[in-house]
Amino acid sequence: MAPEGMDLRGALGELLSSGHISDSVRPEIAASWQRSLAFDLHPDRFAVPFEPESNADDRLVRAARPVLDHLVEDLGSVTMSLLLSDRLGHIVDRLVGDTKLLARLDGIMLAPGFRYSEGQVGTNAIGTALEQRAPSMVMGSEHFADELTHMACAAAPILDPTTGSVLGVIDLTCAVDGSHALMLAMAKRSAREIEQRLVSANPAADRILLERFLRARRGARGALVALNGNAMYTNAPAASLVRDVDPAALWALVSSAVFDQRPAQLELPVPSGGSSLVCCETITDGGDLIGALVRFLPALPVAPGVHRAAPQHRRHRPALGWESLTGTERSVAALVAEGRTNREIGASIFLSPHTVGYHLRHIFGKLGIDSRVELTRLLVQRGQELA
């Protein structure tokens, strides 16, 4: 073992005996060693659980396989293995062409069905990347388990583009003497490629919505939602707010404000029993409405005994009659009068058929009618009166 490796094992031994950790240990590794101790692990005890039932998302496996295959070609002359794990550290795929390396991996149970979480085997790139939700590289004696000190690994988490949650990890593993400084960069690049494939798997309009959401999420400090009549994407702070809200109903409220050119800020009844002030921003493509970004604004502190005033609306809309219809409802009504179906209407103004039906029920109630025929008759009469 190299002197540096001896120093690291000595530092780990000092941590075990006195609780003190040397400044020579990288902070990432030091934090992982301490977590490993908290999991009640010990370097000379090595047991990797075999759990064939993984929690891998099928989308992850489909998106990752072409990236893994391409990376294998790039690494053709290098003795390197590629592994994919799910969000809990279960190995779900492994590609390795060298028989000696394959035997080494089998010897340390780094194979499909085994779980390489930090809580099970201590510091390792797969488990550590999952724990810190960030790329990780672990070299030789930086591993917590003695059994792994002859291996080098680099891993990067793969994030779900719709929620920002970790779907799994892509990992490169080899013997220490075959390691390369670019391993971590390759893992990070491959993780981004897999995430991009997850984005590209969506229909065109939803893909535009998702790409806009991903850009906005990077700088978002609070709850953020991107939605249209077909899809809804949330960051972690927003997920709990809209968990029990019907996406179609939420889009109906947001799209009504968008089409009716009401103030950019409005109150939404989320969560149930309360309301949240939000700022809406349209997402368009070539002039066509794709969806909207909804940013939840932080609640302002209210002094004791002071009642917050209700939000001011730009104008009062009657409860019944033609003037009570929102911009979206008027658009739906006009398309109904042209004889279009809910599906055709939805395709025209980017609403789901379910959301069109939601608007149509509101239109019928506000106008006191029961059918599309009556709605068409009213629109014809109104056109004649305005002519």
Secondary structure, DSSP 8 states (H G I E B T S, - for coil): --HHHHHHHHHHHHHHHHS---TTS-HHHHHHHHHHHHTT--TT-----B-------HHHHHHHHHHHHHHHHHTTTS--EEEEEETTSBEEEEE---HHHHHHHHHTT-STTBB--HHHH-S-HHHHHHHHTS-EEEEGGGSSSGGGTTEEEEEEEEE-TTT--EEEEEEEEEEGGG--TTHHHHHHHHHHHHHHHHHHTS-HHHHHHHHHHHHHHHH--S-EEEE-SS-EEE-HHHHHHSTTS-HHHHHHHHHHHHHTT--SEEEE--STTS-EEEEEEEEEETTEEEEEEEEE-------TT--------SS---SSSGGG--HHHHHHHHHHHTT--HHHHHHHHT--HHHHHHHHHHHHHHHT--SHHHHHHHHHHHHHHH-
